[in-house]
């Protein structure tokens, strides 16, 4: 996952994370998307990684909780 993201293969990393439903892979992607300021995708992958407190935090910080 980290390798795919680091070489710019984020779409392939996303497919892999969704197909395997691996919480660690989803968490890594969520952090990647958060650092890229793509909060919608970050919230989605934090939720899939079972890190709901991170998803809620981002939603509140960026007005998605309205």
Buried (B, 14 or more C-beta within 10 A) or exposed (E): BEEBBEEEBBEEBBEBBBEEEBBEBBBBBBBBBBEEEBBEBBBBBBBBBEBEEBBBBBBEEEEEEE
